[in-house]
Amino acid sequence: MSYEPAYLDLYKSGTLDERIEKLYSILESCELCPRKCRVNRLKGETGTCKSSEELMISSYNPHFGEEEPLVGEVKLLIASVFGIGGAGGSGTIFLTNCNLLCIYCQNYEISHQGQGERVSVERAAEMMLDLQNAGCHNINFVTPTHYAPQIVKSIKFAAEMGLKLPIIWNCGGYENFEIVKLLDGIVDIYMPDFKYGESVPAKKYSNAPDYFDRCKEAIKEMHRQVGDLKLDERGIAFRGLLIRHLVLPYNLAGSEAILKFIAHEISTLSYVNVMSQYRPEGRAYEHNKLSRPSTSDEFYRVIDMAKELGLTRGLQRKHLERL
């Protein structure tokens, strides 16, 4: 089966240029995310994310640690056993800075401290072609929200150069609904984190008390655009929604509210990856309840909840078979 990414149609019709123009105009009084700092990034002003007009990238490479539908089962096994890259995998581009700034971020140096280099949109396009030539299954933009205009412009240049891979929007879930609408037909796979189901921890740990509401409306729009995750004959995703949820200690994430929303208002066919790998990073040790990893009991409580709600599609086989 051959899949042609939707952005190629927008590129050919000229609609992609219109989206780029609209997105860049928003940088004059930035409202790319719900924080709506309204700084003029075109003049070098910065807000919460500390980003100006210039695109900053920390690294790019084929990545084999993503979900199986993004990297492929065989490639994941080969990479894990032999420690190799360059054949398959997800073509990840790690963007510098972040609009959410969780205090426990596992990429603290990149998201909080600005680790990375200034890169032109033309160079970003070349990176995408490098990843395509390396055999990657997709282009995976990690933490892209605050660079939406620059990314879409780089996708246009990459399309001119022959890019034909699906685009993944790998974001923190704290999105401006209107910006997500502008990405319709550009993004093939949305992969948001769904971090909080309650406002108190969202405020305390990410200074985003409206996170749950903003994430819900964004994910509804994402699902409207791309639907449930679709796989080709190789088991590789080419379009759809994939949701990640990290289990925090003491149920700080409010997992039940998140899973119920997905099951009742999105789809029980949603691909939900419930993740257990929380560990104290960044400034987590400043908060007693964040200063230890999640326990096995805490994790499996959320797994069992997902199974009860019918959200089994993204669960690993060993979790599905657990009594």
Secondary structure, 3 states (H helix, E strand, C coil): CCCCCHHHHHHHHCHHHHHHHHHHHHHHHCCCCCCCCCCCHHHCCCCCCCCCCCEEEEEEEEECCCCHHHHCHHHHHHHHHHCCCCCCCEEEEEECCCCCCCCCCCCHHHHCCCCCEEECHHHHHHHHHHHHHCCCCCEEEECCHHHHHHHHHHHHHHHHCCCCCCEEEECCCCCCHHHHHHCCCCCCEECCECCCCCHHHHHHHHCCCCHHHHHHHHHHHHHHHHCECEECCCCCEEEEEEEEEECCHHHCCCHHHHHHHHHHHHCCCCEEEEECCCCCCCCHHHCHHHCCCCCHHHHHHHHHHHHHCCCCCCCCHHHHCCC
